[in-house]
Amino acid sequence: MVTIRLATPDENQRWFAEFSQRLDDWYGGLGAATLSRRVKGWADDPGELHAMVEPGSDRAVGFLAIAAREGMSLVTDIWVEPAARGRGYGRAARRFAEEWAAQHEPRLGIVVSTDDAAAAVLAADLPLRVQKMVKRLESPALPTGVTVRPMVDAEYDAWLANEIEGYAADVSGSGLLSLTEAREMSVKAYGEMVPERLATPGYTWWCLDTDTDRTVAAIWIKHTFAPTMSYVYSVETRPELRGRGYGRAAMLAGEWATAQAGHGHLGLNVFGHNTVAIRLYDSLGYVVAEQLRST
């Protein structure tokens, strides 16, 4: 039987150093060392760290990091040292997390870095809610067949209203929040992110036009996400024009804009239910870096 107990202060220090290094190695290998906010989030607001110990001793062979955050019991890390794997420690940690969630926030979420096959297996039965993807850019160029231009102020209000509603629908559709909750969250989030509208520092907005249609698609990018990475905050094609390649063109425009900002990587979030977008990003060469799966 696996024993799980609260980690000691020394074990906390050991786990945090190893956890930080594992994420640095993984994201650094993608060329995006600062992509994950999990380390900073845990440092700023630690949850509970639990140690899995060997039978007949008190030596920790693995750790479970869990916290009540954003309406769920969120597992930040499940890790078992390689020599102890295959002995049921991971499964015991998953059961413990479920019991912990029942006493705190009933909804259970698990964050998985996708190079961690063991952790991925432990969360595989949970629906995919959202995933981070990243691409290393190689000499990006503007797409052909469209004109790429900055968004102008007269277009902003309509764009913002559509974004607020669209983001709320995505969050709700992913199963993370109800539509009412998602709308409230979306209004608040956009108000905080872009208080100066198009003049808000660190962002660019690009529109794509054709000879026959104005603004067939638009992409919004943050260029201060990380030292070497820009981040797609939204990409949208006019509904009646979807399926014509404009979403792909908008992403290529975003890659070009990222290079213009001096960055070599572009990252994004995509909700798990948006299979069309996931297929697009896969086809463009984006790599899955991290997933959130939850009940």
C-alpha positions as CSV (number, residue, x, y, z in Angstrom):
1,M,0.0,0.0,0.0
2,V,1.3,3.4,-1.0
3,T,1.6,6.0,1.8
4,I,1.1,9.6,0.9
5,R,1.8,12.4,3.4
6,L,2.5,16.1,3.4
7,A,6.0,16.9,2.2
8,T,8.5,18.3,4.6
9,P,10.1,21.7,4.0
10,D,13.3,20.1,2.7
11,E,11.2,17.9,0.3
12,N,9.4,21.0,-0.8
13,Q,12.7,22.7,-1.7
14,R,13.9,19.5,-3.5
15,W,10.7,19.1,-5.5
16,F,10.4,22.7,-6.5
17,A,14.0,22.8,-7.8
18,E,13.5,19.5,-9.7
19,F,10.1,20.6,-11.0
20,S,11.5,23.9,-12.3
21,Q,14.4,22.1,-14.0
22,R,12.1,19.6,-15.7
23,L,9.9,22.4,-17.1
24,D,13.0,24.4,-18.1
25,D,14.4,21.4,-20.0
26,W,11.1,20.7,-21.7
27,Y,10.1,24.2,-22.8
28,G,13.8,25.1,-23.4
29,G,13.9,22.2,-25.9
30,L,11.0,23.8,-27.7
31,G,12.9,27.1,-27.7
32,A,10.4,28.6,-25.4
33,A,11.9,28.5,-21.9
34,T,9.4,30.8,-20.3
35,L,6.2,29.4,-21.9
36,S,5.0,27.7,-18.7
37,R,3.7,29.9,-15.9
38,R,3.3,26.9,-13.6
39,V,6.6,27.5,-11.7
40,K,5.8,31.2,-11.0
41,G,2.2,30.4,-10.1
42,W,3.3,27.8,-7.6
43,A,6.0,30.1,-6.1
44,D,3.5,33.0,-5.8
45,D,0.7,30.9,-4.4
46,P,1.8,27.5,-3.2
47,G,-0.8,24.8,-2.8
48,E,-0.2,21.5,-1.0
49,L,2.8,19.2,-1.8
50,H,2.3,15.6,-0.9
51,A,5.1,13.0,-0.8
52,M,4.7,9.4,-1.9
53,V,6.9,7.2,0.3
54,E,8.4,3.8,0.1
55,P,6.8,1.0,2.1
56,G,8.8,0.4,5.3
57,S,10.6,3.7,5.1
58,D,9.8,7.4,5.0
59,R,11.8,8.2,1.9
60,A,9.9,10.2,-0.7
61,V,10.0,8.6,-4.2
62,G,7.4,10.9,-5.8
63,F,5.3,14.0,-5.3
64,L,1.8,15.3,-5.9
65,A,1.4,19.1,-6.1
66,I,-2.3,20.2,-5.9
67,A,-4.1,23.4,-5.1
68,A,-7.6,24.8,-5.1
69,R,-7.6,27.3,-8.0
70,E,-10.1,28.9,-10.4
71,G,-13.0,26.7,-9.2
72,M,-11.2,23.4,-9.4
73,S,-8.7,21.2,-7.6
74,L,-5.7,21.6,-9.9
75,V,-2.9,19.1,-10.0
76,T,0.2,21.0,-11.0
77,D,2.5,18.0,-11.0
78,I,2.5,14.3,-10.5
79,W,6.0,12.9,-10.5
80,V,7.6,9.5,-9.5
81,E,11.3,8.9,-9.7
82,P,12.1,6.6,-12.6
83,A,13.4,3.7,-10.5
84,A,10.1,3.6,-8.6
85,R,7.7,3.7,-11.6
86,G,5.4,0.8,-12.4
87,R,4.7,0.1,-8.7
88,G,1.4,1.9,-8.4
89,Y,2.6,5.3,-7.0
90,G,1.1,7.3,-9.9
91,R,-2.3,5.6,-9.6
92,A,-2.3,6.1,-5.8
93,A,-1.5,9.8,-6.4
94,R,-4.4,10.1,-8.8
95,R,-6.8,8.5,-6.3
96,F,-5.5,10.8,-3.5
97,A,-6.1,13.8,-5.8
98,E,-9.7,12.7,-6.3
99,E,-10.2,12.4,-2.6
100,W,-8.5,15.7,-2.0
101,A,-10.8,17.3,-4.6
102,A,-13.9,15.9,-2.9
103,Q,-12.9,17.9,0.3
104,H,-11.9,21.1,-1.5
105,E,-13.1,21.8,-5.0
106,P,-15.0,18.8,-6.5
107,R,-13.8,19.4,-10.0
108,L,-10.4,17.8,-10.7
109,G,-8.0,19.2,-13.2
110,I,-4.5,17.9,-14.2
111,V,-1.9,19.9,-16.1
112,V,0.4,17.7,-18.2
113,S,3.6,18.7,-20.0
114,T,3.3,16.4,-23.0
115,D,6.8,15.0,-22.7
116,D,5.8,13.3,-19.5
117,A,4.3,10.1,-20.8
118,A,3.5,8.7,-17.3
119,A,1.6,11.8,-16.2
120,A,-0.2,11.9,-19.5
121,V,-1.4,8.3,-19.0
122,L,-2.8,9.2,-15.5
123,A,-4.9,12.0,-17.1
124,A,-5.8,10.4,-20.3
125,D,-9.3,9.6,-19.3
126,L,-10.2,13.2,-18.6
127,P,-11.5,15.5,-21.4
128,L,-9.0,17.8,-22.9
129,R,-10.0,21.4,-22.0
130,V,-7.2,23.5,-23.4
131,Q,-3.7,23.0,-24.7
132,K,-0.7,25.2,-25.3
133,M,1.1,24.9,-28.6
134,V,4.3,26.5,-29.9
135,K,6.2,26.8,-33.2
136,R,9.8,27.6,-33.9
137,L,9.7,30.0,-36.9
138,E,11.9,29.7,-39.9
139,S,12.0,32.8,-42.2
140,P,8.2,33.5,-42.1
141,A,6.7,35.5,-45.0
142,L,3.4,37.2,-45.6
143,P,0.7,35.0,-47.1
144,T,-0.2,35.4,-50.8
145,G,-3.6,36.3,-52.1
146,V,-4.5,38.7,-49.3
147,T,-3.5,42.1,-48.1
148,V,-2.2,42.3,-44.5
149,R,-2.7,45.6,-42.8
150,P,-3.0,47.0,-39.2
151,M,-6.5,47.2,-37.7
152,V,-7.9,50.7,-37.5
153,D,-9.8,52.3,-34.7
154,A,-13.2,52.4,-36.5
155,E,-13.0,48.5,-36.7
156,Y,-12.1,48.0,-33.0
157,D,-15.5,48.1,-31.2
158,A,-17.1,45.5,-33.5
159,W,-14.0,43.4,-33.2
160,L,-14.0,43.6,-29.4
161,A,-17.7,42.8,-29.1
162,N,-17.2,39.7,-31.3
163,E,-14.1,38.7,-29.3
164,I,-15.8,38.9,-25.9
165,E,-18.7,36.8,-27.1
166,G,-16.5,34.4,-29.0
167,Y,-14.1,33.8,-26.1
168,A,-17.0,33.3,-23.7
169,A,-18.5,30.7,-26.1
170,D,-15.1,28.9,-26.3
171,V,-14.6,28.8,-22.5
172,S,-18.2,27.6,-22.1
173,G,-17.9,25.1,-24.9
174,S,-14.7,23.7,-23.4
175,G,-16.7,22.8,-20.2
176,L,-14.7,25.1,-18.0
177,L,-17.5,27.5,-17.0
178,S,-21.1,28.1,-17.7
179,L,-21.9,30.6,-20.5
180,T,-23.0,33.2,-18.0
181,E,-19.8,32.8,-15.9
182,A,-17.7,32.8,-19.1
183,R,-19.3,36.0,-20.4
184,E,-18.6,37.8,-17.0
185,M,-15.0,36.5,-17.1
186,S,-14.5,37.5,-20.7
187,V,-15.7,41.1,-20.2
188,K,-13.4,41.5,-17.2
189,A,-10.4,39.9,-19.0
190,Y,-10.6,42.1,-22.1
191,G,-11.1,45.2,-20.0
192,E,-7.9,44.5,-18.1
193,M,-5.9,43.4,-21.2
194,V,-6.5,46.3,-23.6
195,P,-7.4,49.4,-21.5
196,E,-6.0,51.6,-24.3
197,R,-7.7,49.8,-27.1
198,L,-5.4,49.6,-30.2
199,A,-2.8,51.8,-28.4
200,T,-2.3,49.3,-25.6
201,P,1.5,48.6,-25.6
202,G,2.8,45.2,-26.5
203,Y,0.1,44.1,-28.9
204,T,-0.5,44.2,-32.6
205,W,-3.8,43.7,-34.5
206,W,-3.6,42.6,-38.2
207,C,-6.5,42.4,-40.7
208,L,-6.5,40.4,-43.9
209,D,-8.3,41.8,-47.0
210,T,-8.9,40.4,-50.4
211,D,-9.7,42.2,-53.7
212,T,-13.4,41.4,-53.2
213,D,-13.8,41.5,-49.4
214,R,-12.6,43.7,-46.6
215,T,-11.4,42.0,-43.4
216,V,-11.8,38.4,-44.2
217,A,-9.8,37.5,-41.1
218,A,-8.0,39.1,-38.2
219,I,-5.3,38.1,-35.8
220,W,-4.3,39.6,-32.4
221,I,-0.8,39.0,-31.0
222,K,0.9,39.8,-27.8
223,H,4.6,40.6,-28.3
224,T,5.6,40.8,-24.6
225,F,4.6,37.3,-23.6
226,A,8.2,36.1,-23.3
227,P,11.7,37.3,-24.3
228,T,11.8,35.2,-27.5
229,M,8.1,34.5,-28.0
230,S,5.0,36.2,-29.2
231,Y,1.6,34.7,-28.4
232,V,-1.6,34.5,-30.5
233,Y,-4.4,35.9,-28.4
234,S,-7.1,35.4,-31.0
235,V,-7.4,34.6,-34.7
236,E,-10.8,34.8,-36.4
237,T,-12.2,34.3,-39.9
238,R,-15.6,35.8,-40.9
239,P,-18.1,33.0,-40.4
240,E,-19.4,33.0,-44.0
241,L,-15.9,32.8,-45.4
242,R,-14.6,29.9,-43.3
243,G,-13.1,26.9,-45.1
244,R,-11.3,29.1,-47.7
245,G,-7.9,29.2,-46.2
246,Y,-8.1,32.6,-44.5
247,G,-7.5,31.2,-41.0
248,R,-4.2,29.7,-42.3
249,A,-3.4,33.0,-44.0
250,A,-4.0,34.8,-40.7
251,M,-1.7,32.5,-38.9
252,L,1.1,33.0,-41.5
253,A,0.5,36.8,-41.1
254,G,0.9,36.3,-37.3
255,E,4.2,34.4,-37.8
256,W,5.5,37.3,-40.1
257,A,4.4,39.8,-37.4
258,T,6.3,37.8,-34.8
259,A,9.5,37.9,-36.8
260,Q,9.0,41.6,-37.3
261,A,8.9,41.9,-33.5
262,G,12.2,40.2,-33.3
263,H,10.9,36.8,-31.9
264,G,11.7,33.4,-33.2
265,H,8.7,31.5,-31.7
266,L,4.9,31.9,-31.7
267,G,2.7,30.2,-29.1
268,L,-1.0,29.9,-28.7
269,N,-3.8,28.3,-26.6
270,V,-6.5,26.2,-28.3
271,F,-9.6,24.8,-26.6
272,G,-9.9,21.0,-26.7
273,H,-13.3,21.0,-28.4
274,N,-12.0,23.2,-31.3
275,T,-10.8,20.3,-33.4
276,V,-10.8,22.4,-36.6
277,A,-8.3,24.8,-35.2
278,I,-6.2,22.0,-33.7
279,R,-5.9,20.4,-37.1
280,L,-4.9,23.7,-38.6
281,Y,-2.2,24.2,-36.0
282,D,-0.9,20.7,-36.4
283,S,-0.7,21.2,-40.2
284,L,1.3,24.4,-39.7
285,G,3.9,22.6,-37.5
286,Y,2.8,23.7,-34.0
287,V,3.9,21.3,-31.2
288,V,1.7,20.6,-28.2
289,A,3.6,21.8,-25.1
290,E,1.1,21.5,-22.3
291,Q,-2.5,20.3,-21.7
292,L,-5.2,20.9,-19.1
293,R,-7.5,18.0,-18.7
294,S,-10.4,18.0,-16.2
295,T,-13.6,16.5,-15.0
